[in-house]
Amino acid sequence: MAIKFAGDFEVPRPPEEVYDFLTDPNRFAPLLPGFLEMSSQNGNRFMVKVNVGVSYIKGAADVKMELSESERPRRALYKGQGSMAGGGLALTAGFDLSPTPGGTKVAWQGETQVFGRLASLAGGLLEPLGKKNAQKLIDGLQAALTSAAAVPATQLSSAAEGPTPGSAPAPAAEIPESAEHRDPGSVS
């Protein structure tokens, strides 16, 4: 069963910063719905473990991810394959970036294919759940790219030194809580 997603959003960051965020698994992967952990492998490859659950089928999925296309600062495309109790999945997630007067337009598209017993048992529940989780990911990306989390590391190091006398403290360089919401009963 294949489920396709697409949309776009704008953020107040230049394309280079958005690209750097999207192609850094340490910043991007924790926004995946149900994220549990990530381990780097080599180069553009990494492994992600996420909680999955549809109806009474629950567990964790190990997903091998690869940044298969990257054209700074215009395009990033991830491909992944994973296994879970009752089946497997294959996914793609692509991001096309274009400058706007206020920052960057992010056009995103993706596809998830679910195989095995999970697909046959969950049937009609997979598409609405998949769309819900895709929206959670996009909401998390928008929040993170609009917050201080997208600030380049060079600016973060000066912010960590503390404010100068008479200035306001720098915002924290963490993903906002709203972007960290995890739903243990989700499929990514």
Backbone bond lengths (Angstrom), bond angles and torsions (degrees), N, CA, C in turn:
res aa  C-N    CA-C-N  psi(-1)  N-CA   C-N-CA  omega(-1)  CA-C   N-CA-C  phi
1 M - - - 1.437 - - 1.523 108.54 -
2 A 1.336 117.87 123.17 1.459 123.34 -179.48 1.532 110.06 -104.36
3 I 1.317 115.34 135.79 1.458 121.52 178.26 1.523 106.92 -124.68
4 K 1.342 117.03 125.12 1.469 121.50 -177.91 1.525 109.74 -109.01
5 F 1.324 114.60 147.66 1.459 122.12 -179.05 1.523 108.65 -136.78
6 A 1.329 116.86 152.23 1.463 120.45 174.96 1.524 108.89 -166.07
7 G 1.308 115.58 156.30 1.457 121.67 176.77 1.512 109.43 172.29
8 D 1.309 116.02 -170.62 1.457 120.40 176.11 1.515 109.79 -154.10
9 F 1.320 115.47 161.56 1.454 122.38 176.19 1.522 108.01 -155.70
10 E 1.326 116.11 165.14 1.460 121.35 178.20 1.511 109.91 -119.77
11 V 1.328 115.33 145.61 1.456 121.45 177.14 1.528 108.65 -132.84
12 P 1.342 116.95 153.37 1.464 120.53 -176.79 1.531 113.26 -85.55
13 R 1.303 117.35 46.77 1.470 123.21 178.88 1.524 108.61 -130.14
14 P 1.341 117.76 148.97 1.468 119.31 176.41 1.534 110.95 -68.73
15 P 1.337 117.53 156.09 1.465 121.15 -177.76 1.530 113.92 -53.86
16 E 1.325 118.39 -36.28 1.464 120.98 -179.04 1.534 111.12 -61.86
17 E 1.333 117.17 -43.35 1.470 120.64 179.20 1.528 111.20 -67.37
18 V 1.327 116.53 -40.62 1.466 120.48 179.65 1.528 109.18 -64.88
19 Y 1.324 116.73 -44.93 1.458 121.11 178.25 1.531 110.57 -58.86
20 D 1.337 116.78 -47.50 1.470 120.48 -179.36 1.526 111.21 -59.58
21 F 1.320 117.48 -38.52 1.467 121.45 177.94 1.526 110.57 -65.60
22 L 1.335 116.03 -49.07 1.465 120.84 -175.79 1.524 112.89 -66.02
23 T 1.330 117.74 -27.60 1.463 120.20 -177.10 1.525 112.63 -98.29
24 D 1.317 117.36 8.24 1.462 121.64 175.68 1.525 108.18 -103.90
25 P 1.344 118.40 103.39 1.458 120.25 -176.92 1.533 113.50 -57.51
26 N 1.328 117.58 -29.79 1.468 120.33 179.54 1.525 112.02 -66.65
27 R 1.316 117.71 -23.51 1.459 121.68 179.06 1.530 111.29 -99.75
28 F 1.332 116.74 -35.59 1.460 121.89 -175.25 1.530 112.13 -81.29
29 A 1.321 118.08 -48.74 1.469 122.11 -173.06 1.527 113.92 -58.15
30 P 1.348 120.52 -40.37 1.468 118.73 -179.55 1.534 114.41 -62.59
31 L 1.322 117.66 -12.92 1.461 120.54 178.19 1.528 112.61 -83.91
32 L 1.327 117.34 -10.18 1.465 120.48 178.92 1.526 109.67 -64.17
33 P 1.328 118.60 133.26 1.462 120.50 177.76 1.534 110.79 -57.74
34 G 1.310 116.24 133.98 1.450 121.20 179.58 1.515 114.35 79.20
35 F 1.344 118.07 10.42 1.468 121.95 -176.58 1.523 111.15 -54.60
36 L 1.336 116.60 131.23 1.461 122.62 175.97 1.522 111.02 -112.97
37 E 1.336 116.34 -51.32 1.462 120.09 -179.04 1.510 110.58 -162.17
38 M 1.342 114.42 165.48 1.454 121.11 179.06 1.512 108.63 -141.11
39 S 1.317 115.98 144.16 1.459 120.18 172.65 1.523 108.25 -134.26
40 S 1.319 115.41 134.95 1.459 120.44 178.70 1.511 108.41 -77.13
41 Q 1.317 114.96 148.92 1.453 118.47 175.98 1.522 108.00 -112.80
42 N 1.303 118.65 -78.52 1.458 120.46 175.35 1.515 109.56 -156.88
43 G 1.298 115.66 145.02 1.458 120.45 177.32 1.510 113.00 53.71
44 N 1.320 115.60 -116.72 1.461 122.69 -176.73 1.520 112.94 -95.71
45 R 1.323 118.08 16.22 1.470 121.00 -177.15 1.519 110.74 -114.77
46 F 1.334 114.49 144.63 1.459 120.59 177.36 1.519 109.01 -156.69
47 M 1.316 115.97 163.43 1.463 122.44 -179.69 1.518 108.18 -114.67
48 V 1.329 116.59 134.57 1.457 122.30 178.65 1.523 108.39 -122.02
49 K 1.324 116.07 138.48 1.466 121.42 173.58 1.523 106.51 -112.66
50 V 1.338 116.28 127.31 1.457 121.86 -180.00 1.520 110.33 -130.97
51 N 1.336 115.88 149.25 1.463 121.14 171.70 1.511 108.79 -73.02
52 V 1.317 116.50 138.99 1.458 121.30 174.71 1.515 108.30 -131.98
53 G 1.298 115.43 155.06 1.450 118.93 176.96 1.508 111.29 -174.85
54 V 1.300 115.20 129.69 1.458 122.54 174.23 1.520 105.33 -136.89
55 S 1.308 115.82 120.46 1.446 121.74 -178.82 1.521 109.35 56.80
56 Y 1.316 118.62 -123.39 1.466 121.30 -177.71 1.532 112.55 -92.68
57 I 1.332 118.18 -0.37 1.465 121.55 178.17 1.530 107.71 -92.70
58 K 1.329 116.23 111.68 1.458 120.60 -178.14 1.512 109.40 -134.87
59 G 1.311 115.82 152.57 1.455 120.37 178.19 1.509 110.17 166.34
60 A 1.316 115.44 -159.92 1.456 121.90 179.58 1.521 108.82 -119.16
61 A 1.328 114.96 147.41 1.462 120.92 176.58 1.515 108.55 -115.23
62 D 1.320 116.11 136.34 1.459 122.31 172.70 1.517 106.64 -99.86
63 V 1.348 115.83 119.49 1.455 120.64 -175.30 1.524 109.28 -119.40
64 K 1.337 115.60 120.91 1.462 121.33 174.95 1.522 107.23 -84.72
65 M 1.332 115.85 119.03 1.462 121.28 -176.80 1.527 109.99 -111.64
66 E 1.326 114.67 150.55 1.460 120.72 176.12 1.524 108.58 -143.24
67 L 1.320 115.76 134.35 1.455 121.02 170.47 1.523 105.11 -80.93
68 S 1.334 116.71 94.34 1.462 121.19 -170.05 1.524 113.58 -86.10
69 E 1.321 117.74 -22.53 1.470 121.49 175.17 1.511 107.85 -136.01
70 S 1.323 115.91 132.89 1.458 118.76 174.01 1.517 108.66 -148.19
71 E 1.302 114.52 123.64 1.460 122.24 179.42 1.532 106.32 -133.10
72 R 1.312 115.79 93.55 1.465 121.31 -176.26 1.511 110.31 -67.12
73 P 1.278 121.32 133.79 1.461 130.97 -8.05 1.519 112.33 -102.76
74 R 1.338 117.77 37.59 1.466 119.78 -172.35 1.511 116.32 -107.79
75 R 1.331 118.96 -31.57 1.473 118.60 -171.38 1.518 111.38 -150.66
76 A 1.332 114.58 140.65 1.464 122.10 172.12 1.529 106.92 -139.53
77 L 1.331 116.67 133.14 1.458 121.33 179.61 1.519 109.01 -134.11
78 Y 1.330 114.85 123.95 1.460 121.83 176.44 1.523 108.89 -102.87
79 K 1.342 115.22 144.20 1.457 121.97 170.61 1.515 106.88 -128.21
80 G 1.326 115.78 144.26 1.452 118.84 -179.62 1.517 112.13 -148.74
81 Q 1.334 114.44 155.06 1.453 121.98 174.41 1.510 107.77 -138.02
82 G 1.335 115.05 140.68 1.445 117.55 -177.77 1.505 113.11 -148.17
83 S 1.321 113.53 170.11 1.453 119.87 177.20 1.520 108.91 -131.72
84 M 1.318 115.12 150.62 1.458 122.28 179.95 1.513 107.48 -153.64
85 A 1.314 115.63 170.15 1.461 119.95 177.07 1.523 109.21 -57.88
86 G 1.281 117.40 125.14 1.453 120.76 175.80 1.512 115.26 86.31
87 G 1.326 118.58 8.08 1.456 117.40 177.95 1.513 114.98 161.01
88 G 1.306 113.22 -164.16 1.450 120.85 -179.16 1.508 109.81 -142.82
89 L 1.318 115.20 172.57 1.456 118.98 178.88 1.508 110.20 -148.04
90 A 1.321 114.96 154.81 1.454 123.63 172.73 1.520 105.81 -131.80
91 L 1.323 115.84 140.84 1.462 117.74 -178.53 1.506 111.30 -144.83
92 T 1.326 114.85 155.72 1.455 123.11 169.99 1.519 107.06 -133.22
93 A 1.323 115.47 147.16 1.461 121.51 175.73 1.520 107.21 -144.88
94 G 1.325 116.22 115.09 1.457 121.40 -177.43 1.517 111.63 -116.98
95 F 1.332 115.16 147.29 1.458 122.25 -179.58 1.522 108.39 -133.48
96 D 1.335 116.20 120.67 1.459 121.89 175.61 1.521 107.42 -109.61
97 L 1.335 116.06 126.06 1.462 121.81 -173.84 1.521 110.50 -110.47
98 S 1.311 116.00 138.08 1.465 120.78 174.82 1.522 108.96 -140.95
99 P 1.344 115.97 140.13 1.464 118.90 -178.94 1.525 111.47 -68.53
100 T 1.314 115.64 145.97 1.464 122.81 173.74 1.530 106.49 -128.19
101 P 1.325 118.14 166.53 1.460 118.98 178.72 1.535 113.50 -58.18
102 G 1.334 117.33 -30.04 1.460 120.21 -178.08 1.522 114.63 -102.64
103 G 1.343 118.97 2.55 1.454 120.12 -178.19 1.511 112.31 155.57
104 T 1.341 116.13 -113.95 1.465 121.11 -175.56 1.522 110.87 -141.78
105 K 1.316 115.45 136.81 1.460 121.34 170.66 1.529 106.67 -94.05
106 V 1.330 115.50 129.30 1.462 122.19 179.00 1.521 107.32 -111.48
107 A 1.333 116.70 109.70 1.465 121.49 173.93 1.525 105.92 -95.78
108 W 1.329 116.29 121.78 1.466 119.85 -175.80 1.521 109.93 -119.45
109 Q 1.317 114.72 151.11 1.454 121.48 177.00 1.517 107.72 -151.61
110 G 1.294 115.43 149.30 1.456 119.37 -179.73 1.508 111.42 -159.03
111 E 1.310 113.96 165.73 1.455 120.58 176.74 1.519 107.94 -147.44
112 T 1.317 115.54 137.51 1.457 122.06 175.03 1.520 108.12 -123.28
113 Q 1.314 116.07 132.48 1.458 121.53 174.65 1.519 107.42 -117.78
114 V 1.319 115.90 128.45 1.465 121.78 179.53 1.525 107.65 -112.47
115 F 1.342 115.37 133.32 1.458 121.41 -176.26 1.517 110.78 -120.50
116 G 1.318 115.62 162.68 1.456 120.97 170.85 1.513 114.10 85.91
117 R 1.328 113.46 -160.88 1.461 121.67 -175.76 1.526 112.42 -59.57
118 L 1.335 116.32 -35.77 1.464 119.83 179.83 1.527 110.87 -58.58
119 A 1.322 116.98 -43.94 1.465 120.61 -179.74 1.522 111.25 -63.37
120 S 1.328 117.26 -41.24 1.457 118.75 -177.82 1.529 112.31 -75.27
121 L 1.331 117.68 -35.17 1.466 120.11 -179.58 1.529 112.29 -76.90
122 A 1.315 117.12 -39.93 1.465 120.31 -175.99 1.518 111.99 -82.65
123 G 1.316 116.68 -28.39 1.455 122.37 175.75 1.509 115.19 41.54
124 G 1.324 115.97 -113.84 1.459 122.58 -175.17 1.510 115.30 -67.81
125 L 1.320 118.96 -10.93 1.469 120.89 178.76 1.523 112.31 -78.29
126 L 1.345 117.51 -23.35 1.453 120.27 -173.97 1.525 113.71 -65.86
127 E 1.326 117.48 -44.71 1.464 118.85 -176.50 1.519 112.59 -63.86
128 P 1.355 120.94 -50.29 1.465 118.39 178.81 1.529 112.54 -63.05
129 L 1.329 117.06 -37.09 1.458 120.34 178.95 1.525 110.38 -67.91
130 G 1.323 116.97 -40.62 1.456 121.36 177.37 1.518 111.90 -61.90
131 K 1.323 116.88 -43.19 1.472 120.57 178.84 1.523 110.83 -66.31
132 K 1.313 116.98 -38.60 1.473 121.20 177.69 1.529 110.11 -61.90
133 N 1.323 116.61 -43.87 1.458 120.24 -179.00 1.525 112.31 -71.50
134 A 1.329 117.47 -34.93 1.461 120.11 175.18 1.525 109.43 -62.19
135 Q 1.330 117.14 -41.06 1.462 120.20 179.50 1.528 111.07 -66.93
136 K 1.339 117.51 -36.72 1.468 120.70 175.96 1.527 110.78 -60.46
137 L 1.339 115.73 -43.25 1.458 119.88 178.53 1.523 110.62 -62.17
138 I 1.320 116.85 -47.14 1.468 120.51 -178.62 1.522 110.62 -64.54
139 D 1.330 117.78 -42.27 1.471 120.80 176.59 1.525 110.71 -59.44
140 G 1.328 116.81 -41.96 1.460 121.06 178.17 1.514 112.06 -64.66
141 L 1.338 116.99 -41.79 1.463 120.45 177.12 1.518 111.31 -62.04
142 Q 1.331 116.40 -46.34 1.463 120.01 179.37 1.521 110.80 -59.56
143 A 1.318 117.54 -46.32 1.462 121.17 -179.07 1.523 110.79 -63.05
144 A 1.326 117.29 -45.05 1.463 120.57 -178.62 1.525 111.33 -66.54
145 L 1.332 117.34 -39.12 1.465 120.50 -178.48 1.525 112.45 -78.28
146 T 1.300 117.28 -12.30 1.455 121.14 176.89 1.523 110.56 -95.77
147 S 1.338 116.57 -19.44 1.468 121.56 -177.38 1.522 110.71 -92.86
148 A 1.309 115.48 -174.30 1.455 122.29 178.71 1.520 112.08 -67.67
149 A 1.330 118.58 -13.62 1.461 120.72 -177.49 1.516 111.86 -62.16
150 A 1.332 118.04 -23.54 1.453 120.54 -178.65 1.522 112.46 -91.06
151 V 1.328 117.97 0.72 1.456 121.04 -179.82 1.526 108.72 -66.44
152 P 1.344 118.54 134.03 1.461 120.19 -179.60 1.525 111.79 -59.06
153 A 1.329 116.33 151.03 1.462 122.20 -177.55 1.526 112.28 -56.48
154 T 1.323 118.80 -32.89 1.464 120.39 179.74 1.523 110.91 -63.21
155 Q 1.316 117.41 -36.54 1.460 120.41 177.46 1.518 111.21 -75.48
156 L 1.353 116.55 -30.78 1.455 119.58 179.73 1.521 110.97 -68.06
157 S 1.342 118.11 -37.55 1.458 119.92 -178.49 1.519 110.64 -65.72
158 S 1.327 118.53 -37.67 1.460 119.30 177.12 1.518 110.67 -71.91
159 A 1.339 117.52 -31.44 1.464 120.25 177.38 1.521 110.36 -69.39
160 A 1.334 117.11 -31.91 1.458 120.38 -178.87 1.520 111.83 -70.10
161 E 1.343 117.00 -22.65 1.455 120.32 178.93 1.518 111.37 -71.00
162 G 1.316 116.38 -14.55 1.454 120.45 177.98 1.510 111.28 104.61
163 P 1.321 116.57 162.38 1.450 120.21 -178.11 1.525 110.60 -72.65
164 T 1.313 114.16 152.13 1.451 118.94 173.51 1.513 107.80 -77.29
165 P 1.354 118.35 154.93 1.465 119.06 -178.71 1.529 111.15 -54.52
166 G 1.313 114.78 133.00 1.467 120.75 178.36 1.511 114.12 85.28
167 S 1.354 118.95 -0.06 1.468 120.13 179.94 1.521 109.83 -107.22
168 A 1.312 114.94 160.75 1.469 120.35 178.47 1.515 108.83 -77.79
169 P 1.326 118.64 150.02 1.460 120.58 177.25 1.520 110.57 -62.47
170 A 1.332 115.96 148.12 1.462 121.30 177.83 1.523 109.00 -71.78
171 P 1.343 117.42 148.29 1.461 119.42 177.95 1.519 110.44 -67.31
172 A 1.311 116.34 152.24 1.463 121.67 178.61 1.514 109.68 -65.52
173 A 1.314 116.34 144.39 1.462 121.34 -178.23 1.520 110.20 -97.75
174 E 1.303 116.46 55.50 1.453 121.57 179.08 1.512 109.27 -124.98
175 I 1.296 115.23 159.87 1.456 120.29 176.40 1.520 107.23 -71.53
176 P 1.336 117.88 130.42 1.455 119.47 -179.21 1.528 111.55 -60.42
177 E 1.333 115.95 152.53 1.460 120.43 -178.37 1.514 112.06 -54.64
178 S 1.333 117.82 -36.22 1.459 119.37 -178.53 1.515 111.40 -62.69
179 A 1.349 117.63 -28.17 1.454 120.43 178.62 1.516 111.52 -83.44
180 E 1.326 117.78 -13.26 1.448 120.52 -178.19 1.524 112.51 -95.30
181 H 1.308 118.60 3.39 1.460 121.41 -178.63 1.519 110.09 -58.12
182 R 1.251 117.28 127.91 1.449 122.59 179.36 1.519 109.87 -119.47
183 D 1.306 116.61 135.78 1.456 121.72 177.48 1.517 107.23 -113.62
184 P 1.340 118.26 106.77 1.450 119.91 -176.73 1.521 114.54 -61.51
185 G 1.307 118.68 -15.50 1.457 120.79 -179.57 1.515 111.83 -101.63
186 S 1.334 117.05 37.59 1.459 118.67 -174.54 1.512 111.88 -113.96
187 V 1.319 113.91 159.99 1.460 122.54 172.95 1.494 106.19 -119.18
188 S 1.302 117.88 131.63 1.459 119.79 179.46 1.502 111.02 -98.58
